[in-house]
């Protein structure tokens, strides 16, 4: 299996990508990352799925890539403005599928078990998983 990392390998990664699934954290480096320059590097007739943060996608650039035929379709769970304004062209675009910010469904039993485990770890003086690193921004 081939892996890619960092800005230096992003172009090579994108040239081999037909389905781009965005799960990036919201940091200063990732705001606007899915823009005209990035989209142009994807294979023709690619798909973009944004399940992370709305600020990652430059919506005008995404619409232009869809309208030009560069992208086959996009699936968006989040938007730069939420709720998405009713005048947004994303609502009526024939190659855009939208979900209502539900990419990750919380299952009550799993959430309860996780919370109980976290409380147990904290009571023992141990560090639970899933800590936010404020320096990294996520």
C-alpha positions in Angstrom: 0.0 0.0 0.0 1.2 3.5 -0.8 1.0 6.3 1.7 1.4 10.1 1.4 2.2 12.7 3.9 2.6 16.5 4.0 2.4 19.3 1.5 5.3 17.9 -0.6 3.3 14.7 -1.4 -0.2 16.3 -1.7 -0.1 16.8 -5.4 0.9 13.2 -6.1 -1.8 12.0 -3.8 -4.5 14.2 -5.4 -3.5 13.1 -9.0 -4.4 9.5 -8.0 -7.6 10.4 -6.2 -11.1 9.8 -7.5 -12.9 10.1 -4.2 -11.6 12.8 -1.8 -13.0 12.4 1.7 -12.2 15.2 4.0 -11.9 14.5 7.8 -9.4 17.1 8.7 -9.5 19.1 11.9 -10.2 22.8 11.8 -6.8 24.5 12.1 -5.3 27.7 10.5 -3.6 25.4 8.0 -6.8 23.6 6.9 -9.2 26.6 6.4 -9.9 26.9 2.7 -7.8 23.8 1.8 -10.4 22.5 -0.6 -10.0 25.3 -3.1 -9.7 25.7 -6.9 -6.0 24.8 -6.8 -6.6 21.5 -4.9 -9.7 20.6 -6.9 -7.8 21.1 -10.2 -5.3 18.4 -9.2 -7.9 15.7 -8.7 -8.7 13.3 -11.5 -11.5 14.4 -13.8 -14.9 13.2 -12.7 -13.8 12.9 -9.1 -16.1 13.1 -6.0 -15.6 15.3 -2.9 -17.1 14.4 0.4 -16.7 16.9 3.2 -17.6 15.4 6.6 -15.3 17.6 8.7 -15.7 21.3 8.9 -17.4 23.7 6.5 -14.5 26.2 6.5 -12.4 23.6 4.7 -14.3 24.1 1.4 -14.2 27.3 -0.7 -17.8 26.8 -1.8 -17.5 29.1 -4.9 -14.5 27.0 -6.1 -16.4 23.8 -5.5 -19.4 25.0 -7.5 -17.1 26.1 -10.3 -15.5 22.6 -10.4 -18.9 21.0 -10.5 -20.2 23.3 -13.2 -17.1 22.8 -15.4 -17.4 19.1 -15.1 -14.1 18.7 -13.3 -16.0 17.1 -10.4 -18.7 14.5 -10.9 -20.4 15.2 -7.6 -20.0 16.4 -4.0 -21.5 15.3 -0.7 -21.5 17.9 2.0 -22.4 17.4 5.6 -21.1 20.8 6.8 -21.0 24.3 5.3 -19.1 27.5 5.8 -22.3 29.1 7.2 -24.8 27.0 9.2 -27.6 26.9 8.7 -26.9 27.1 5.0 -28.6 30.3 3.7 -31.6 29.5 1.6 -30.2 31.5 -1.3 -27.1 29.3 -1.5 -26.8 27.7 -4.9 -25.7 24.4 -3.2 -29.4 23.7 -2.4 -30.4 23.3 -6.0 -27.2 22.0 -7.6 -28.0 18.7 -9.3 -24.6 17.2 -8.4 -24.6 18.1 -4.7 -26.0 15.9 -2.0 -26.4 17.4 1.4 -26.8 15.8 4.8 -27.9 17.7 7.9 -24.5 17.7 9.8 -25.0 14.1 10.9 -21.9 12.4 9.5 -21.1 10.9 12.9 -24.1 9.5 14.7 -23.9 9.1 18.4 -25.1 5.8 19.6 -26.4 6.2 23.2 -25.1 2.9 24.6 -21.6 3.5 23.2 -21.6 7.1 24.5 -22.7 6.0 28.0 -19.9 3.3 28.0 -17.3 5.9 26.9 -18.4 8.4 29.5 -18.3 5.8 32.3 -14.9 4.6 31.2 -13.6 8.2 31.1 -14.9 8.8 34.7 -13.2 5.6 35.9 -9.9 6.6 34.4 -10.1 10.1 35.8 -10.9 8.7 39.3 -7.8 6.5 39.0 -5.7 9.6 38.1 -5.2 8.2 34.6 -5.5 10.2 31.3 -8.5 9.3 29.1 -8.2 9.1 25.4 -9.4 11.8 23.1 -7.7 14.7 24.7 -7.7 18.0 22.8 -4.2 19.3 22.2 -4.7 23.1 22.3 -1.2 23.7 20.6 -2.2 21.5 17.6 -5.7 22.9 17.5 -7.6 19.6 17.8 
